[in-house]
Amino acid sequence: MPPAAKKKDAPALPISDRTIASLTQHFKLLADDSRLRILLTLAREGEMHVSALCHMLGQSQPAVSHHLTLLRMANLVGFRRDGKFNYYRMDASLLGDMLERLFADTGKASQLSFGEFSLTFSRNTGRRR
């Protein structure tokens, strides 16, 4: 069977192109070990000064600042300035919105099954920063 015919017969993926593109870009960004460590640390510890992140990663301030800039541009972290110092925090609202779209697009209210494991999503109703 020619490839074009095979593609035509395949069921359409119920996930929007926008959701796929957004998730792809963010997964590429988080595929970097340092950026993923920064995001997970901020999720666990809350707001942190850049020097604490440098110490945790064992990297220079310019390297960590570069990673933080990329994460900020993707709206995955937020920051506040206090004098000469920047404090960073995870901003999960964009990631939550993407996951919410993913689950909505697939028609699954809160859980996707992947064979031996499932991915569950629920949005906390607590305060947002």
SVG drawing of the C-alpha trace seen along z (x, -y; Angstrom):
<svg xmlns="http://www.w3.org/2000/svg" viewBox="-14 -48 45 51">
<polyline fill="none" stroke="black" stroke-width="0.4" points="0.0,0.0 1.5,-3.4 2.3,-5.7 -0.3,-8.3 -3.1,-5.8 -1.9,-4.5 -1.9,-8.0 -5.4,-8.7 -6.8,-5.5 -5.2,-6.3 -7.6,-7.9 -6.9,-11.5 -5.1,-12.3 -7.6,-14.1 -4.9,-16.5 -4.8,-19.9 -1.7,-21.0 -1.3,-23.9 -1.2,-21.6 1.4,-19.3 3.6,-22.3 3.5,-23.8 4.3,-20.6 7.1,-19.8 8.7,-23.1 8.5,-22.8 9.7,-19.2 12.7,-20.3 13.5,-23.0 13.2,-20.6 15.3,-17.9 18.3,-19.8 19.5,-18.3 20.3,-21.7 17.0,-23.3 15.0,-20.3 16.9,-20.3 16.2,-24.1 12.5,-23.6 12.2,-20.6 14.1,-22.4 11.9,-25.5 8.8,-23.3 10.1,-21.6 11.7,-24.5 9.7,-27.5 11.4,-30.8 15.2,-30.8 18.0,-33.3 20.1,-32.6 23.2,-31.9 21.4,-29.1 20.6,-27.6 24.3,-28.0 25.4,-26.1 22.8,-23.4 23.8,-22.8 27.6,-23.4 27.5,-25.8 28.6,-29.4 26.2,-32.3 26.2,-33.2 25.3,-29.6 22.5,-29.3 21.2,-32.8 21.2,-31.7 19.0,-28.6 16.7,-30.8 16.3,-33.3 15.2,-30.5 12.8,-29.2 11.5,-32.7 11.0,-33.3 8.9,-30.0 6.9,-31.3 7.9,-28.3 9.6,-30.4 8.8,-33.9 11.1,-36.2 11.1,-39.2 13.8,-41.7 14.8,-42.8 17.5,-45.5 20.3,-44.0 19.1,-40.4 16.7,-38.3 14.6,-35.6 13.1,-32.9 10.0,-30.7 8.3,-28.1 5.3,-29.5 3.2,-26.4 0.2,-28.1 1.4,-27.7 2.3,-24.1 -1.0,-23.5 -2.8,-25.1 -1.0,-22.9 -1.8,-19.8 -5.4,-20.8 -5.6,-21.3 -3.9,-17.9 -6.5,-16.1 -9.4,-18.1 -8.2,-17.4 -8.0,-13.7 -11.4,-13.6 -10.1,-12.2 -11.2,-14.2 -8.2,-13.5 -6.3,-10.4 -4.3,-9.1 -3.2,-5.4 0.1,-4.4 0.1,-0.6 1.7,0.1 1.3,-3.4 -1.2,-6.3 -0.8,-10.0 -3.3,-11.8 -3.9,-15.6 -5.8,-17.7 -5.6,-21.5 -5.2,-22.6 -7.8,-25.2 -5.3,-26.9 -3.8,-30.3 -1.7,-31.2 1.4,-33.3"/>
</svg>
